Amino acid sequence: MDSSERSLNKAGPFRPDINIDIDHLSVTGHVVFAGRDGQVKVQTGGDVAQHTNQTVTVGGVETTPQEFDMMLQCFRNVEDTIKKQDMLPESREAAMHDLQTVEAQLTTPKKPNTRLLLRAAKSLLRFSPALTAAALTLFDQPLVGAIMASAGEVAINFHEAISRNRAKKI
């Protein structure tokens, strides 16, 4: 029995019945605990700080909760724009339906249905200049671009056309 094994048998700060599964540990202190990233910092005196970064999968793309929240905030902004627009009730209802379809396709854990996503996205851009601007801001989000890229070539082409259109307006 070496000294590290003996120290575990003594009454001390370690409990012998604790088992922590670590997938891997790098020299820089990067640790993966049960599929989640973490950072472990050990300082003089034995203090340990752990920071875990959780990821979420949306549209077939892994991202951070913060990026996902930013995308959701853009959806809320587009929704607010629809509510503020002076348009016929039928047009408002159609715009809300298109927005909900785009949101459903972009927030699902799996890859979006390209046909549904593009039909709703194109339709959303036709109602008013203010709504078009709000929707372009949504489609300009990096996470939306990554999801569109994962959806396939047709979606990528649409996203690039949107980006070019937005660049011309600025």
Residue pairs with C-beta under 8 A, 6 or more apart in sequence:
7 14
8 14
8 16
9 16
13 46
20 33
21 33
21 34
22 31
22 32
22 33
23 31
23 32
23 33
23 34
23 35
24 31
24 32
25 31
25 40
29 39
29 40
29 41
29 42
30 37
30 38
30 39
31 37
31 38
31 39
31 40
31 50
32 38
33 52
36 52
36 53
36 54
36 55
37 52
37 53
37 55
38 50
38 51
38 52
38 53
39 49
39 50
39 51
39 53
40 48
40 49
40 50
41 48
41 49
42 48
43 49
53 64
54 64
54 65
55 62
55 63
55 64
55 65
56 62
56 63
56 64
56 65
56 68
57 63
57 109
58 68
58 71
58 106
58 107
58 108
58 109
58 143
58 147
59 105
59 106
59 107
59 108
59 110
59 111
59 112
59 143
59 146
59 147
59 150
59 151
60 109
60 110
60 111
60 112
60 147
60 150
60 151
61 143
61 146
61 147
61 150
63 143
63 146
67 142
67 143
68 107
68 143
70 141
70 143
71 106
71 107
71 138
71 141
71 143
71 144
72 107
74 137
74 138
74 141
74 144
75 99
75 102
75 103
75 138
77 134
77 137
77 138
78 99
78 124
78 131
78 134
78 135
78 137
78 138
79 96
79 99
81 130
81 131
81 134
82 92
82 95
82 96
82 99
82 127
82 131
83 92
84 130
85 92
85 95
85 127
85 128
85 130
85 131
87 95
87 127
87 128
91 127
94 123
94 127
95 124
95 127
95 131
97 120
98 120
98 121
98 123
98 124
99 120
99 124
101 116
101 117
101 119
101 120
102 117
102 120
102 121
102 124
102 138
105 112
105 113
105 116
105 117
105 120
106 112
106 117
106 144
106 147
111 147
111 150
111 151
112 147
112 151
112 155
114 151
114 152
114 154
114 155
117 148
117 151
117 155
118 154
118 155
118 158
121 135
121 139
121 158
122 158
124 131
124 135
125 131
125 132
125 135
125 136
126 132
133 169
136 162
136 165
136 166
136 169
138 144
139 145
139 148
139 159
139 162
139 163
139 166
140 162
140 163
140 166
144 159
145 159
145 163
148 155
148 156
148 158
148 159
149 155
149 156
149 159
